[in-house]
Amino acid sequence: MKYKKYFRKTSLKQKGDGEFFLEEIKKSKPKFFLEVGVFHGVTARNICELLFDLHGDDFQYIGLDLFEESDENKSEIIPSTNFSNPFKQIYFKYIKRQNPYSIKAVEDLLIKFKKNVNLIKGNSNNVLKKIDMTKIDYVFLDGGHEYKTVKNDLDCCNEVIENDGTILCDDYNLSYAPGVKKAIDEYVKNNNYKCEILRNYRFARIEK
């Protein structure tokens, strides 16, 4: 399945990363998917397209993100929301009249799957613990990259692993965010879980 970029920015921009990611999801055939770190919604749209191909309307997608840059969130690593492509700048500023990182713009991108999608705006350190994890069978973790945030996110998603689900973490070995690797390694060791490092140290797949 081809990973489409929908004229927006995505962290899975390196050639082949998006397709690799979708193949990983396809292996597990999840029905209740949680993505922490939605950004412009490109990965969310690709996930929904894949889950629809697998299950028809019988799937649910939950997406959690800050959906804004602010002083409160300045410690978190948020990819640049500015386009280098001037046509994309014009498109969103004057035609769509949207900030592609806003929850409204992501809802617009996912409108095809409105019945299956629940987007939540907030910091995962505060919000994630309020989400019911009992039915979620797959988590894509690509939110805040601070050690404390990654640790919190993993701990909050622990029930997914205990119920034989999967957590796929992005940016496992990111040089400018060493807290990601530290938090994942500690989490796996402390819980005696299986962890496979994939795609040249990009992803970490955690399972029971």
Secondary structure per residue as TSV (DSSP state, phi and psi in degrees):
chain	resnum	aa	ss	phi	psi
A	1	M	-	360.0	130.5
A	2	K	-	-79.6	135.6
A	3	Y	-	-85.7	115.3
A	4	K	-	-97.4	146.9
A	5	K	-	-101.4	-11.2
A	6	Y	T	51.8	35.5
A	7	F	T	60.6	29.1
A	8	R	S	-131.9	177.6
A	9	K	-	-91.4	148.0
A	10	T	-	-147.2	150.3
A	11	S	S	-75.2	-20.2
A	12	L	-	-91.0	62.8
A	13	K	-	-98.9	-17.5
A	14	Q	S	-70.4	143.4
A	15	K	T	-55.7	125.5
A	16	G	T	91.4	-18.5
A	17	D	H	-64.0	-43.5
A	18	G	H	-63.6	-44.2
A	19	E	H	-65.3	-40.2
A	20	F	H	-60.4	-44.8
A	21	F	H	-59.0	-47.2
A	22	L	H	-64.7	-36.8
A	23	E	H	-64.9	-35.6
A	24	E	H	-62.7	-46.0
A	25	I	H	-63.1	-42.3
A	26	K	H	-60.4	-33.6
A	27	K	H	-59.9	-36.2
A	28	S	H	-91.5	-19.6
A	29	K	-	49.6	51.3
A	30	P	-	-68.6	155.3
A	31	K	S	-112.3	-23.9
A	32	F	E	-123.4	104.1
A	33	F	E	-112.4	135.2
A	34	L	E	-120.3	126.3
A	35	E	E	-115.5	123.4
A	36	V	E	-104.8	110.1
A	37	G	-	104.7	75.8
A	38	V	-	-84.9	-32.6
A	39	F	T	54.7	-123.1
A	40	H	T	-82.1	-4.1
A	41	G	S	89.0	7.1
A	42	V	H	-65.2	-48.2
A	43	T	H	-65.2	-38.1
A	44	A	H	-58.1	-45.4
A	45	R	H	-64.9	-42.8
A	46	N	H	-62.9	-40.4
A	47	I	H	-62.3	-46.4
A	48	C	H	-63.3	-40.0
A	49	E	H	-61.6	-42.4
A	50	L	H	-66.2	-46.8
A	51	L	H	-65.1	-33.7
A	52	F	H	-65.7	-40.5
A	53	D	H	-62.1	-35.5
A	54	L	H	-80.8	-39.0
A	55	H	H	-127.4	1.3
A	56	G	T	65.9	-136.9
A	57	D	T	-81.8	0.4
A	58	D	-	-89.7	64.5
A	59	F	-	-154.9	160.9
A	60	Q	E	-133.6	138.3
A	61	Y	E	-123.5	128.8
A	62	I	E	-116.3	128.9
A	63	G	E	-123.7	126.7
A	64	L	E	-118.0	132.0
A	65	D	E	-159.8	163.9
A	66	L	-	-68.4	-36.2
A	67	F	-	54.7	26.6
A	68	E	S	-171.7	155.6
A	69	E	-	-103.9	128.0
A	70	S	-	-150.0	168.7
A	71	D	G	-61.8	-33.2
A	72	E	G	-63.5	-30.7
A	73	N	G	-108.1	15.3
A	74	K	T	-67.6	-18.7
A	75	S	T	-76.7	-19.1
A	76	E	S	-82.9	148.6
A	77	I	-	-86.2	108.2
A	78	I	-	-110.6	124.9
A	79	P	-	-55.5	149.1
A	80	S	-	-57.9	131.1
A	81	T	-	-92.4	-1.4
A	82	N	-	-84.7	135.2
A	83	F	-	-85.8	137.5
A	84	S	S	-80.6	-22.6
A	85	N	S	-81.8	114.0
A	86	P	H	-63.5	-28.3
A	87	F	H	-66.3	-36.4
A	88	K	H	-69.5	-37.5
A	89	Q	H	-59.4	-47.1
A	90	I	H	-64.1	-42.2
A	91	Y	I	-58.9	-49.0
A	92	F	I	-78.2	-33.1
A	93	K	I	-78.3	-41.2
A	94	Y	I	-110.2	-24.2
A	95	I	I	-99.1	-59.0
A	96	K	S	-75.1	-29.5
A	97	R	-	53.6	48.9
A	98	Q	S	-136.2	150.9
A	99	N	-	-88.2	114.9
A	100	P	T	-61.2	-15.0
A	101	Y	T	-91.5	2.2
A	102	S	S	-83.7	156.1
A	103	I	H	-64.9	-31.8
A	104	K	H	-63.3	-43.7
A	105	A	H	-65.9	-38.3
A	106	V	H	-70.0	-39.6
A	107	E	H	-59.2	-39.4
A	108	D	H	-62.7	-42.0
A	109	L	H	-65.9	-30.7
A	110	L	T	-101.0	12.2
A	111	I	G	-57.1	-30.4
A	112	K	G	-59.2	-27.7
A	113	F	G	-116.6	33.0
A	114	K	G	-52.4	-39.2
A	115	K	G	-70.5	-21.0
A	116	N	G	-102.5	-6.2
A	117	V	E	-113.8	137.9
A	118	N	E	-131.5	109.6
A	119	L	E	-97.8	136.0
A	120	I	E	-124.2	126.7
A	121	K	E	-97.3	125.5
A	122	G	S	160.1	173.4
A	123	N	-	-86.4	128.9
A	124	S	H	-60.4	-25.9
A	125	N	H	-62.5	-26.8
A	126	N	H	-104.2	-34.0
A	127	V	H	-93.5	-36.5
A	128	L	G	-60.0	-35.5
A	129	K	G	-68.1	-14.9
A	130	K	G	-90.2	-7.8
A	131	I	S	-85.7	134.0
A	132	D	-	-72.9	114.7
A	133	M	-	-94.6	1.1
A	134	T	S	-64.5	-31.1
A	135	K	S	-101.0	-14.9
A	136	I	-	-68.6	128.4
A	137	D	-	-115.5	-1.9
A	138	Y	E	-152.4	133.9
A	139	V	E	-124.6	129.7
A	140	F	E	-105.6	112.9
A	141	L	E	-101.0	107.8
A	142	D	-	-146.4	42.5
A	143	G	S	-92.6	-133.8
A	144	G	-	-61.4	145.3
A	145	H	-	-105.8	4.7
A	146	E	S	-70.7	146.4
A	147	Y	H	-53.0	-47.1
A	148	K	H	-61.1	-39.9
A	149	T	H	-69.4	-45.7
A	150	V	H	-62.7	-41.4
A	151	K	H	-61.0	-46.4
A	152	N	H	-58.8	-46.3
A	153	D	H	-63.5	-42.7
A	154	L	H	-64.4	-45.2
A	155	D	H	-61.9	-39.7
A	156	C	H	-68.6	-26.4
A	157	C	T	-95.6	8.2
A	158	N	H	-59.0	-34.0
A	159	E	H	-62.0	-29.8
A	160	V	H	-61.6	-45.6
A	161	I	H	-65.9	-43.6
A	162	E	H	-62.8	-25.8
A	163	N	T	-95.1	23.2
A	164	D	T	69.2	25.8
A	165	G	-	-91.0	-168.4
A	166	T	E	-132.6	141.4
A	167	I	E	-115.5	123.7
A	168	L	E	-109.6	117.3
A	169	C	E	-100.2	136.8
A	170	D	S	-94.6	160.6
A	171	D	-	58.7	42.7
A	172	Y	T	-58.1	-42.7
A	173	N	T	-119.4	49.4
A	174	L	-	-79.2	122.5
A	175	S	T	-60.5	-38.1
A	176	Y	T	-91.8	6.6
A	177	A	-	-139.1	66.1
A	178	P	H	-64.8	-16.1
A	179	G	H	-64.5	-25.3
A	180	V	H	-64.2	-53.5
A	181	K	H	-62.4	-42.5
A	182	K	H	-60.5	-46.0
A	183	A	H	-65.9	-42.3
A	184	I	H	-65.2	-46.7
A	185	D	H	-60.5	-42.5
A	186	E	H	-65.6	-43.1
A	187	Y	H	-61.5	-46.0
A	188	V	H	-64.2	-45.1
A	189	K	H	-65.3	-46.0
A	190	N	H	-66.1	-29.3
A	191	N	H	-103.5	-0.9
A	192	N	T	55.8	44.8
A	193	Y	-	-95.0	163.9
A	194	K	E	-84.9	140.7
A	195	C	E	-140.9	123.8
A	196	E	E	-114.8	127.5
A	197	I	E	-91.1	127.5
A	198	L	E	-124.3	158.8
A	199	R	T	53.7	59.7
A	200	N	T	56.0	46.9
A	201	Y	T	69.7	18.2
A	202	R	T	-79.9	-48.4
A	203	F	E	-110.5	151.9
A	204	A	E	-126.4	119.3
A	205	R	E	-99.4	120.8
A	206	I	E	-111.4	129.7
A	207	E	E	-144.0	168.0
A	208	K	-	-74.2	360.0
